[in-house]
Amino acid sequence: DTRLTPYNCQVYSFNPKVVANFKKAYPDLPKNDWTDAWVIADRLRFGRLPENSQVDFRYLPLQRLTRLRYHLMQTISREKNYFLTNLFLKFNTLQQNEVFS
């Protein structure tokens, strides 16, 4: 964003597992976005920042295709389960032995 250029911002990407393990040190904190942001900021205060991440625009189309495929597989699975549920509700009175004989 052009509004952030005067601040010379840098983007870092944390491994979520590192932050989750760091949060285990605070067992009494609730699970919400504000607390998660505070834990990430606290992790930053300890130093040892990860490598500065740069976006490689060559991989963005592949990322989009991968996310689309994941979304389609989730949708197909959800529709299949919905169909099987309705099929069971319609034909649950059939005798279970040799149904298709």
C-alpha distances in whole Angstrom, upper triangle without the diagonal:
4,5,6,7,10,11,11,10,12,12,16,18,21,24,25,28,28,26,29,32,30,30,34,35,34,36,36,33,32,30,27,23,23,26,24,21,23,25,22,21,25,25,22,25,28,26,26,23,22,21,18,17,15,15,18,17,21,21,19,22,24,22,22,26,26,25,27,30,29,29,32,34,33,34,37,38,38,40,42,43,43,45,48,48,49,51,53,53,55,57,58,61,62,64,63,65,65,63,63,66
4,5,5,8,10,11,11,14,15,19,21,24,27,28,32,31,29,32,35,33,33,37,37,36,39,39,35,35,33,30,26,26,28,27,24,26,28,25,24,27,27,25,27,29,27,28,25,25,23,20,19,17,17,20,19,23,24,22,25,27,25,25,29,30,28,30,33,33,32,35,38,37,37,41,42,41,43,46,47,46,49,51,51,52,55,56,57,58,61,61,65,66,68,66,69,69,66,66,70
4,6,7,9,10,11,14,15,19,21,24,27,28,31,30,28,31,34,32,32,36,36,35,37,37,33,33,31,28,24,24,26,25,22,24,26,23,22,26,26,23,25,28,26,28,24,25,24,21,20,19,19,22,22,26,27,24,27,30,27,27,31,32,30,32,35,34,34,37,39,38,39,42,43,42,44,47,47,47,50,52,52,53,56,57,57,59,61,62,65,66,69,67,70,70,67,67,71
4,6,6,7,7,10,12,15,18,21,24,25,29,27,25,28,31,29,29,33,33,32,35,35,31,31,29,26,23,22,24,23,19,21,23,20,19,22,23,20,22,25,23,24,21,21,21,17,17,17,17,21,21,25,25,23,26,28,26,26,30,30,29,31,34,33,33,36,38,37,38,41,42,41,44,46,46,47,49,51,51,53,55,56,57,59,61,61,65,66,68,66,69,69,67,67,70
4,5,5,7,10,13,16,19,22,26,27,30,29,27,31,33,31,31,35,35,35,37,38,34,34,33,30,26,25,28,26,23,24,26,23,21,25,25,21,23,26,24,24,21,22,20,17,17,16,17,20,20,24,25,23,27,29,27,27,31,32,30,32,35,35,35,38,40,39,40,43,44,44,46,49,49,49,52,54,54,55,58,59,59,61,64,64,68,68,70,68,71,71,69,69,72
4,6,8,12,15,18,21,24,28,29,32,30,29,32,34,32,32,36,35,35,38,38,35,35,34,31,27,26,28,27,23,24,26,24,21,25,25,22,23,26,24,25,22,23,22,19,19,19,20,23,24,28,28,27,30,32,30,31,35,35,34,36,39,38,38,41,43,42,43,47,47,47,49,52,52,52,55,57,57,58,61,62,62,64,67,67,70,71,73,71,74,74,72,72,75
4,6,9,12,15,19,21,25,26,29,27,25,29,30,28,29,32,32,31,34,35,31,32,31,28,24,23,25,24,20,21,23,20,18,21,21,18,19,22,20,21,19,20,19,16,17,18,19,23,24,27,28,26,30,32,29,30,34,34,32,35,38,37,37,40,42,41,42,45,46,45,48,50,50,51,54,55,55,57,59,60,60,63,65,65,69,70,71,69,72,72,70,70,74
4,7,10,13,17,19,23,25,28,26,25,28,30,27,29,32,32,32,35,35,32,33,31,29,25,25,26,24,21,22,23,20,18,21,21,17,19,21,19,20,17,18,16,13,14,14,16,20,21,24,25,24,28,29,27,28,32,32,31,34,36,35,36,39,40,40,41,44,45,45,47,49,50,50,53,55,55,56,59,60,60,63,65,65,68,69,71,69,71,71,69,69,73
4,7,10,13,16,20,21,24,22,21,24,26,24,25,29,29,29,32,32,29,29,28,25,22,21,23,21,17,19,20,17,15,18,18,15,16,19,17,17,14,15,14,11,12,12,14,18,19,23,23,22,26,27,24,26,29,29,28,31,33,32,32,36,37,36,38,41,41,41,44,46,46,47,50,51,51,53,55,56,57,59,61,61,65,65,67,65,68,68,66,66,69
4,7,10,13,16,18,21,20,19,22,24,22,23,27,27,27,30,31,28,29,27,25,22,21,22,20,17,19,19,15,14,17,16,13,15,17,15,15,11,11,10,7,8,9,12,15,17,21,20,20,24,24,22,24,27,27,26,29,31,30,31,34,35,34,36,39,39,40,42,44,44,45,48,49,50,52,54,55,55,58,59,59,63,64,65,63,65,66,64,64,67
4,7,10,13,15,18,17,16,19,21,20,21,25,25,25,28,29,26,27,24,23,19,20,20,18,15,17,17,13,14,17,15,12,16,17,15,14,11,10,9,6,6,8,10,13,15,19,18,17,21,22,19,21,24,23,22,25,28,26,27,30,31,31,33,36,36,36,39,41,41,42,44,46,46,48,50,51,52,54,56,56,59,60,62,59,62,62,60,60,63
4,6,10,12,15,13,13,16,18,17,18,22,22,23,25,27,24,25,23,21,18,19,19,16,14,16,15,11,12,15,12,10,14,15,12,12,8,7,7,5,6,9,11,14,17,19,18,18,22,22,19,21,24,23,22,25,27,25,27,30,31,30,32,35,35,35,38,40,39,41,44,45,45,47,49,50,51,53,55,54,58,59,60,57,60,60,58,58,62
4,7,9,12,11,11,14,16,15,17,20,21,22,24,26,23,23,21,20,17,18,18,15,14,16,15,11,13,15,12,11,15,16,14,13,9,7,8,8,6,10,11,14,16,18,17,16,20,19,16,19,22,20,19,23,24,22,24,27,27,26,29,32,31,32,35,36,36,37,40,41,41,44,46,46,47,50,51,51,55,55,56,54,56,56,55,55,58
4,6,8,7,7,10,12,12,13,16,17,18,21,23,20,21,18,18,16,17,16,13,12,14,12,9,11,13,10,10,14,13,12,11,9,7,9,10,10,13,14,17,20,22,19,19,23,22,18,21,23,21,20,24,25,23,24,28,27,26,29,32,31,31,35,36,35,37,40,40,41,43,45,45,46,49,50,50,54,54,55,53,55,55,54,54,57
4,5,5,7,9,10,11,13,15,17,18,20,22,20,21,18,18,17,19,17,14,14,16,13,11,14,15,12,13,16,15,15,13,11,9,11,13,12,15,16,18,21,22,19,20,23,21,18,21,23,20,19,23,23,21,23,26,25,24,28,30,29,29,33,34,33,35,38,38,38,41,43,43,44,47,48,47,51,51,52,50,52,52,51,51,54
4,5,5,6,9,10,10,13,15,16,17,19,17,17,15,15,14,16,15,11,12,14,12,10,13,14,12,13,17,16,16,15,14,12,15,16,15,18,18,21,23,24,21,21,24,22,19,21,23,20,19,22,23,20,21,25,24,23,26,28,27,27,31,32,31,33,36,36,36,39,40,40,41,44,45,45,48,49,50,47,50,50,49,49,53
4,5,5,6,8,10,11,13,15,16,19,17,18,15,17,16,18,16,13,15,16,13,12,15,15,12,15,18,16,17,16,15,13,16,18,17,21,21,23,25,27,23,24,26,24,21,24,25,22,21,25,25,22,23,27,25,24,27,29,28,28,32,32,31,33,36,36,36,39,41,40,42,45,46,44,48,49,49,47,49,50,48,49,52
4,5,5,6,9,10,12,14,15,18,17,18,16,18,17,18,16,13,14,14,11,10,13,12,9,12,14,13,13,12,12,11,14,16,16,20,21,23,26,27,25,25,28,26,23,26,28,25,24,27,28,25,27,30,29,27,31,33,31,32,35,36,35,37,40,40,40,43,45,44,45,48,49,48,52,52,53,50,53,53,52,53,56
4,5,5,6,9,10,11,13,16,14,15,13,14,13,14,12,9,10,11,8,7,10,10,7,10,13,12,13,13,12,12,15,17,17,20,22,24,27,28,26,25,28,27,24,26,28,25,24,27,28,25,26,30,29,27,30,33,31,31,35,36,35,36,40,40,39,42,44,44,45,48,49,48,51,52,53,50,53,54,53,53,57
4,5,5,7,9,10,11,14,12,13,11,13,13,15,12,9,12,12,9,9,13,12,10,14,16,15,17,16,16,16,19,20,20,23,24,27,29,30,27,27,30,28,25,26,28,25,24,27,28,24,25,29,28,26,29,31,29,29,33,34,32,34,37,37,36,40,42,41,42,45,46,45,48,49,50,47,50,51,50,51,54
4,5,5,8,10,11,14,13,15,14,16,17,17,14,12,14,14,11,11,14,13,11,14,16,14,16,15,16,16,19,21,22,25,26,28,31,32,29,29,32,30,27,29,31,28,27,30,30,27,29,32,30,29,32,34,32,32,36,36,35,37,40,39,39,42,44,43,44,48,48,47,50,51,52,49,51,52,51,52,55
4,5,6,8,10,13,12,14,14,16,16,16,13,11,12,12,8,9,11,9,7,11,12,11,13,13,14,15,18,20,21,25,26,29,31,33,30,30,33,32,28,31,33,30,28,32,32,29,31,34,33,31,34,37,35,35,38,39,38,39,43,42,42,45,47,46,47,50,51,50,53,54,55,52,55,56,55,56,59
4,5,5,7,10,9,11,10,12,13,13,10,8,11,10,6,9,11,10,9,13,14,13,16,16,17,17,21,22,23,26,27,30,32,34,31,31,34,32,29,31,33,30,28,32,32,29,30,33,32,30,33,35,33,33,37,38,36,38,41,41,40,43,45,44,45,48,49,48,51,52,53,51,53,54,53,55,58
4,5,6,9,9,12,12,14,16,16,13,12,14,13,10,12,15,13,12,16,17,15,18,19,19,20,23,25,26,29,30,33,35,37,34,33,36,34,31,33,35,32,30,33,34,30,31,35,33,31,34,36,34,34,37,38,36,38,41,41,40,43,45,44,45,48,49,47,50,52,52,49,52,53,52,54,57
4,6,9,10,13,14,16,17,17,13,13,15,13,10,12,14,11,11,15,15,13,16,18,19,20,24,26,27,30,32,34,37,39,36,36,39,37,34,36,38,35,33,36,37,34,35,38,37,34,37,40,38,37,41,42,40,41,45,44,43,46,49,47,48,52,53,51,54,55,56,53,56,57,56,58,61
4,6,6,9,11,13,15,14,10,11,13,11,9,12,14,11,12,15,15,15,18,20,20,22,26,27,28,31,32,35,37,39,37,36,39,38,34,36,38,35,33,36,37,34,34,38,37,34,37,40,37,37,40,41,39,41,44,44,42,45,48,47,47,50,52,50,53,55,55,53,55,57,56,58,61
4,6,8,10,13,16,15,12,12,16,14,12,15,17,15,15,19,19,18,22,23,23,25,28,30,30,33,34,37,39,41,38,37,40,38,35,36,38,35,33,36,37,33,34,37,36,33,36,38,36,35,39,40,37,39,42,41,40,43,45,44,44,48,49,47,50,52,52,50,53,54,53,55,58
4,7,10,12,15,14,11,13,16,14,12,16,17,15,17,20,20,20,23,25,26,27,30,31,32,35,36,39,41,43,40,39,42,40,37,38,40,37,35,38,39,35,35,38,37,34,37,40,37,36,40,41,38,39,43,42,41,44,46,45,45,48,50,48,51,53,53,51,54,56,55,56,60
4,7,9,11,10,7,9,12,10,9,13,14,13,15,18,18,19,22,24,23,25,28,29,29,32,33,36,38,40,37,36,39,38,34,35,37,35,32,35,36,33,33,36,35,32,35,38,35,34,38,39,37,38,41,41,40,42,45,44,44,47,49,47,50,52,53,51,54,56,54,56,59
4,6,9,9,7,9,12,11,11,14,16,15,17,20,20,21,24,26,25,26,29,30,30,32,33,36,37,39,36,35,37,36,33,33,36,33,30,33,34,31,30,34,33,30,32,35,33,31,35,36,34,35,38,38,36,39,42,41,41,44,46,44,47,49,50,48,51,53,52,53,56
4,7,8,7,7,11,11,11,13,15,16,16,19,21,21,24,25,24,24,27,28,27,30,30,33,34,36,33,31,34,33,29,30,32,29,27,29,30,27,26,30,29,26,28,31,29,28,31,33,31,31,35,35,34,36,39,38,38,42,43,42,45,47,48,46,49,51,49,50,54
4,6,5,6,9,10,11,12,14,15,17,19,20,22,24,25,24,24,27,27,26,28,28,31,32,34,32,30,32,32,28,28,31,29,26,28,30,26,26,29,29,26,28,31,29,28,31,33,31,31,35,36,34,36,39,39,39,42,44,43,46,48,49,47,51,52,50,51,55
4,5,5,6,9,10,11,12,14,15,17,18,20,22,23,21,22,24,24,23,25,25,28,29,32,29,27,30,29,26,26,29,27,24,26,28,25,25,28,29,26,27,31,30,28,31,34,32,32,36,37,35,38,41,40,40,43,45,44,48,50,51,49,52,53,51,53,56
4,5,5,6,9,10,11,12,14,15,17,19,21,23,21,22,25,24,24,26,26,30,31,34,31,30,32,32,29,29,32,30,27,30,32,29,28,32,32,29,31,35,33,32,35,37,36,36,40,40,39,41,44,44,44,47,49,48,51,53,55,53,56,57,55,56,60
4,5,5,6,9,10,10,12,14,15,17,19,21,20,21,24,24,24,27,27,31,32,35,32,31,34,33,29,30,33,31,28,31,33,29,29,33,33,30,32,35,34,32,36,38,36,37,40,41,39,42,44,44,44,47,49,48,51,53,54,52,55,56,55,56,59
4,5,5,6,9,10,10,12,14,16,17,19,17,18,21,21,21,24,24,27,29,31,29,27,30,30,26,27,30,27,25,28,29,26,26,30,30,27,30,33,31,30,34,36,34,35,38,39,38,40,43,43,43,46,48,47,50,52,53,51,54,55,53,54,57
4,5,5,6,9,10,11,12,15,16,18,16,17,20,19,19,22,22,26,27,30,28,26,30,29,26,27,30,28,25,28,30,28,27,31,31,29,31,34,33,32,36,38,36,37,41,41,40,43,45,45,46,49,50,49,53,54,56,54,57,58,56,57,60
4,5,5,6,9,10,11,13,15,17,16,18,21,21,21,24,25,29,31,33,31,30,33,33,29,30,33,31,29,32,34,31,31,35,35,32,35,38,37,36,39,41,39,40,44,44,43,46,48,48,48,51,53,52,55,57,58,56,59,60,58,59,63
4,5,5,6,9,10,11,13,15,14,16,19,20,20,24,25,28,30,33,30,29,33,32,28,30,33,30,28,31,33,30,30,34,34,31,34,37,35,35,38,40,38,39,43,43,42,45,47,47,47,50,52,51,54,56,57,54,57,58,57,58,61
4,5,5,6,9,10,11,13,11,13,16,16,17,20,21,24,27,29,27,26,29,29,25,27,30,28,26,29,31,28,29,32,32,30,33,36,35,34,37,39,38,39,42,43,42,45,47,47,48,51,52,51,55,56,57,55,57,58,57,58,61
4,5,5,6,9,10,13,11,14,17,16,18,21,22,26,28,31,29,28,32,31,28,29,33,31,29,32,34,31,32,35,36,34,36,39,38,37,41,43,41,42,46,46,46,48,51,50,51,54,56,55,58,60,61,58,61,62,61,61,65
4,5,5,7,9,12,12,15,18,18,20,23,25,29,31,33,32,31,34,34,30,32,35,33,31,35,36,33,34,38,37,35,38,41,40,39,43,44,43,44,47,48,47,50,52,52,52,55,57,56,59,60,62,59,62,63,61,62,66
4,5,5,7,9,9,11,15,16,17,21,23,26,29,31,29,29,32,31,28,30,33,31,29,33,34,31,32,36,36,34,37,39,38,38,41,43,42,43,46,46,46,49,51,51,51,54,56,55,58,59,60,58,60,61,60,61,64
4,5,5,8,7,10,13,13,15,19,21,24,27,29,28,28,31,31,28,30,33,31,29,33,34,32,33,37,37,35,38,40,39,39,43,44,43,45,48,48,48,51,53,53,53,56,58,57,61,62,63,60,63,63,62,63,66
4,5,9,9,13,16,16,19,22,25,28,30,33,32,31,35,35,31,34,37,35,33,37,38,36,37,40,40,38,41,44,43,43,46,48,47,48,51,51,51,54,56,56,56,59,61,60,63,64,66,63,65,66,65,66,69
4,7,9,12,15,17,19,23,25,28,31,33,32,32,36,35,32,34,37,35,34,37,38,36,37,41,40,39,42,44,43,43,46,48,47,48,51,52,51,54,56,56,57,60,61,60,63,64,65,62,65,66,65,65,68
4,5,9,12,13,16,20,23,26,29,31,30,30,34,33,30,33,35,33,33,36,37,35,37,40,40,39,41,44,43,43,47,48,47,49,52,52,52,55,57,56,57,60,62,61,64,65,66,63,66,66,65,66,69
4,6,9,12,14,18,21,24,27,29,27,28,32,31,28,31,34,31,31,35,36,34,35,39,38,37,40,43,42,42,46,47,46,48,51,51,51,54,56,56,57,60,61,60,63,64,65,62,64,65,64,64,67
4,7,8,11,15,18,20,23,25,24,25,28,28,25,28,31,29,28,32,33,31,32,36,36,35,38,40,39,40,43,44,44,46,49,49,49,52,54,54,55,58,59,58,62,62,64,61,63,63,62,62,66
4,6,8,12,15,17,21,22,21,22,25,24,22,25,27,25,25,29,30,28,30,33,33,32,35,38,37,38,41,42,42,43,46,47,47,50,51,52,53,56,57,56,60,60,61,58,60,61,60,60,63
4,6,9,12,14,18,20,19,20,23,23,21,24,26,25,25,28,29,28,30,33,33,33,36,38,37,38,41,43,43,44,47,48,48,51,52,53,54,57,58,57,61,61,63,60,62,62,61,60,63
4,7,10,13,16,18,18,18,22,22,20,23,25,24,24,27,29,28,29,33,33,33,35,38,38,38,41,43,43,44,47,48,48,51,52,53,54,57,58,58,62,62,63,61,63,63,61,61,64
4,7,9,12,15,14,14,18,18,16,19,22,20,20,24,25,24,26,29,30,30,32,34,34,35,38,39,40,41,44,45,45,48,49,50,51,54,55,55,59,59,60,58,60,60,58,58,61
4,6,9,12,12,12,16,16,15,17,20,20,20,23,25,24,26,29,30,30,32,34,35,36,38,40,40,42,44,45,46,48,50,51,52,54,56,56,60,60,61,59,61,60,59,58,61
4,6,9,9,9,12,13,12,14,17,17,17,20,22,22,23,25,27,27,29,31,32,33,35,37,38,39,41,42,43,45,47,48,49,51,53,53,57,57,59,56,58,58,56,56,59
4,5,6,7,11,11,11,13,16,16,17,19,21,21,23,25,26,27,29,31,32,33,35,37,38,39,41,42,44,45,47,48,50,51,53,53,57,57,59,56,58,57,56,55,58
4,5,5,8,10,10,11,14,15,16,18,19,20,22,24,25,26,28,30,31,32,34,35,37,38,40,41,43,44,46,47,49,50,52,52,56,56,58,56,58,57,55,54,57
4,6,7,8,10,11,13,14,16,17,19,20,22,23,25,26,27,29,30,32,33,35,37,38,39,41,42,44,45,47,49,50,51,52,56,55,57,55,56,55,54,52,55
4,6,5,6,9,10,11,12,14,15,17,18,20,21,23,24,26,27,29,30,32,33,35,36,38,39,41,42,44,45,47,48,49,52,52,54,51,53,52,50,49,52
4,5,5,6,9,10,11,12,14,15,16,18,20,21,22,24,26,27,28,30,32,33,34,36,37,39,40,42,43,45,46,47,51,51,53,50,52,52,50,49,52
4,5,5,6,9,10,10,12,14,15,16,18,20,21,22,24,26,27,28,30,31,33,34,36,37,38,40,42,43,45,46,49,49,51,49,51,50,48,46,50
4,5,5,6,9,10,10,12,14,15,16,18,20,21,23,24,26,27,29,30,31,33,35,36,37,39,41,42,43,44,48,47,49,46,48,47,45,44,47
4,5,5,6,9,10,11,12,14,15,17,18,20,21,23,24,26,27,29,30,32,33,35,36,38,39,41,42,43,46,46,48,46,48,47,45,44,47
4,5,5,6,9,10,10,12,14,15,16,18,20,21,22,24,26,27,28,30,32,33,34,36,37,39,40,41,45,45,47,45,47,46,44,43,46
4,5,5,6,9,10,10,12,14,15,16,18,20,21,22,24,25,27,28,30,31,32,34,36,37,38,40,43,43,45,42,44,43,41,40,43
4,5,5,6,9,10,11,12,14,15,17,18,20,21,23,24,26,27,29,30,31,33,35,36,37,38,42,41,43,41,43,42,40,39,42
4,5,5,6,9,10,11,12,14,15,16,18,20,21,22,24,26,27,29,30,32,33,35,36,37,40,40,42,40,42,42,40,39,42
4,5,5,6,9,10,10,12,14,15,16,18,20,21,22,24,26,27,28,30,32,33,34,35,39,39,41,39,41,40,38,37,41
4,5,5,6,9,10,10,12,14,15,16,18,20,21,22,24,26,27,28,30,31,33,34,37,37,39,36,38,37,35,34,38
4,5,5,6,9,10,11,12,14,15,17,18,20,21,23,25,26,27,29,30,32,32,36,36,37,35,37,37,35,34,38
4,5,5,6,9,10,11,12,14,15,16,18,20,21,23,24,26,27,29,30,31,35,35,37,35,37,37,34,34,38
4,5,5,6,8,10,10,12,14,15,16,18,20,21,22,24,26,27,28,29,33,33,35,33,35,34,32,31,35
4,5,5,6,9,10,10,12,14,15,16,18,20,21,22,24,26,27,27,31,31,33,30,33,32,30,29,33
4,6,5,6,9,10,11,12,14,15,17,18,20,21,23,24,26,26,30,30,32,30,32,32,30,30,33
4,5,5,6,8,10,10,12,14,15,17,18,20,21,23,24,25,29,29,31,29,32,32,29,29,32
4,5,5,6,9,10,10,12,14,15,16,18,20,21,22,23,27,27,29,27,29,29,26,26,29
4,6,5,6,9,10,11,12,14,15,16,18,20,21,22,25,25,27,25,27,27,25,25,28
4,5,5,6,9,10,11,12,14,15,17,19,20,21,24,25,27,25,28,28,25,26,29
4,5,5,6,9,10,11,12,14,15,16,18,19,23,23,26,24,27,27,24,24,27
4,5,5,6,9,10,10,12,14,15,16,17,21,21,23,21,24,23,21,20,24
4,5,5,6,9,10,10,12,14,15,16,19,20,22,20,23,23,20,21,25
4,6,5,6,9,10,11,12,14,15,19,19,22,21,24,24,21,22,26
4,5,5,6,9,10,11,12,14,17,17,20,19,22,22,18,19,23
4,5,5,6,9,10,10,11,15,15,17,16,19,19,16,16,20
4,5,5,6,9,10,10,14,15,17,16,20,20,17,19,22
4,5,5,6,9,10,13,14,17,17,20,21,17,18,22
4,5,5,6,8,11,11,14,14,17,17,14,15,18
4,5,5,5,9,10,12,12,15,16,13,15,18
4,6,6,9,11,14,14,18,19,15,17,21
4,6,8,9,13,14,17,18,14,16,19
4,5,6,9,10,13,14,11,12,16
4,6,8,9,12,14,11,14,17
4,6,9,12,13,11,14,16
4,6,9,10,7,10,12
4,6,8,6,10,11
4,6,6,10,11
4,6,9,9
4,6,5
4,6
4
